[in-house]
């Protein structure tokens, strides 16, 4: 009986343990995202075939998840840097509206005017995306729908 309980506990702890990346996979990811080596150079460094690398990306959930997480982390880092420098960039753009060069002034003014409009448009578009489910309707179906709608209003 003692054997069964130990076996069950061992089985539960095995389920709780997640598969971890190998040292080689961690090394590959670290070097890929360090940015000093190209993808091909990293694979050569670790003696990884492109076939195995593709298998890791396609079939190894832990590797693919970590790869995707690091890409998203990089994107977030870029957005943070841009957000931190946005006030400086806006102030510099305003300074350029008083440039001695007419073309520079004209472009800076256009950018100052259009930037808030672009941001507002981007927010509206992002908010409207879930509701925009009817994307591609053929011309034939659209004309039939219009006929039906027009027919209902004529009655």
KEDREN-294672 format. One line per 8 residues: number of its first residue (from 1); for each residue x negated, y, z negated of C-alpha. Coordinates in Angstrom, 2 decimals. Last residue first. Layout:
BEGIN
NUM	X Y Z; ... $
//
This chain:
BEGIN
155	43.65 49.05 49.02; 40.92 51.10 50.73; 38.64 50.87 47.66; 38.70 47.07 47.66; 37.87 46.95 51.39; 34.85 49.18 50.86; 33.53 46.82 48.19; 34.12 43.77 50.38 $
147	32.51 45.47 53.38; 29.56 46.57 51.25; 29.04 43.01 50.04; 29.16 41.73 53.62; 26.58 44.36 54.64; 24.26 43.35 51.79; 24.59 39.66 52.64; 23.60 40.30 56.26 $
139	20.78 42.69 55.33; 19.23 40.01 53.12; 19.02 40.70 49.41; 15.59 40.84 47.85; 15.34 42.24 44.33; 18.52 41.63 42.38; 16.98 41.17 38.89; 16.23 44.80 38.14 $
131	17.47 44.77 34.55; 14.22 43.44 33.10; 12.18 46.03 35.05; 14.05 49.17 33.97; 11.88 49.95 30.93; 8.67 49.60 32.94; 10.01 51.83 35.72; 11.11 54.46 33.22 $
123	7.73 54.43 31.46; 5.83 54.63 34.78; 8.03 57.51 35.97; 7.38 59.42 32.73; 3.62 58.87 33.04; 3.64 59.87 36.71; 5.60 63.05 35.95; 3.24 63.96 33.10 $
115	0.29 63.59 35.51; 1.83 65.42 38.48; 1.53 69.01 37.23; -1.99 68.69 35.84; -3.11 66.77 38.93; -1.68 69.40 41.27; -3.36 72.17 39.29; -6.69 70.31 39.36 $
107	-6.42 69.83 43.12; -5.72 73.55 43.74; -8.49 74.68 41.38; -11.02 72.37 43.03; -9.95 73.61 46.49; -10.23 77.26 45.45; -13.74 76.94 44.04; -14.28 79.45 41.25 $
99	-12.64 77.03 38.83; -9.80 78.13 36.55; -7.70 75.00 37.06; -10.88 73.05 36.30; -10.60 73.99 32.63; -7.16 72.32 32.51; -8.73 69.15 33.90; -11.42 69.27 31.22 $
91	-8.76 69.58 28.51; -6.85 66.61 29.98; -10.05 64.53 30.17; -10.89 65.33 26.54; -7.35 64.45 25.42; -7.47 61.20 27.46; -10.83 60.07 26.03; -9.42 57.95 23.18 $
83	-6.60 56.58 25.34; -9.09 55.62 28.06; -11.27 53.79 25.54; -8.26 52.07 24.02; -6.94 51.01 27.43; -10.34 49.57 28.32; -10.47 47.63 25.03; -6.99 46.28 25.67 $
75	-8.09 45.08 29.10; -11.13 43.38 27.58; -8.97 41.72 24.94; -6.63 40.51 27.69; -9.58 38.91 29.48; -10.79 37.39 26.23; -7.37 35.93 25.51; -7.12 34.47 29.02 $
67	-10.49 32.68 28.64; -9.54 31.49 25.15; -6.26 30.12 26.48; -7.95 28.45 29.46; -10.56 26.82 27.21; -7.97 25.59 24.70; -5.61 24.36 27.43; -8.24 22.35 29.28 $
59	-6.57 21.34 32.55; -6.80 24.29 34.95; -9.65 26.44 33.61; -11.66 23.53 32.24; -11.06 21.57 35.46; -12.19 24.57 37.49; -15.43 24.67 35.47; -15.88 20.93 35.98 $
51	-15.51 21.35 39.76; -17.76 24.42 39.77; -20.44 22.21 38.27; -21.82 23.19 34.86; -25.60 23.17 34.35; -25.32 25.67 31.47; -27.54 28.27 33.16; -26.17 27.37 36.59 $
43	-22.59 27.99 35.44; -23.63 31.29 33.88; -25.42 32.37 37.06; -22.34 31.54 39.16; -20.09 33.62 36.90; -22.49 36.54 37.04; -24.80 37.27 34.13; -25.10 40.34 31.89 $
35	-21.37 40.64 31.36; -21.13 39.45 27.77; -17.81 37.98 28.81; -19.26 35.23 30.95; -22.12 34.61 28.51; -19.78 34.13 25.55; -17.39 32.00 27.59; -20.16 29.70 28.82 $
27	-21.65 29.43 25.34; -18.28 28.60 23.84; -17.73 25.92 26.49; -21.21 24.47 25.81; -20.66 24.46 22.07; -17.41 22.57 22.66; -14.09 24.31 22.22; -11.91 23.02 19.46 $
19	-9.00 20.64 19.57; -6.61 21.56 16.85; -6.58 19.79 13.54; -3.07 19.59 12.12; -2.34 16.36 13.98; -5.52 14.75 12.66; -4.61 15.86 9.14; -1.28 14.09 9.47 $
11	-2.92 10.86 10.69; -5.38 10.86 7.82; -2.57 11.33 5.34; -0.66 8.45 6.95; -3.71 6.18 6.86; -4.35 7.02 3.24; -0.75 6.20 2.42; -0.93 2.92 4.35 $
3	-4.20 1.79 2.74; -2.88 2.37 -0.78; 0.00 0.00 0.00 $
//
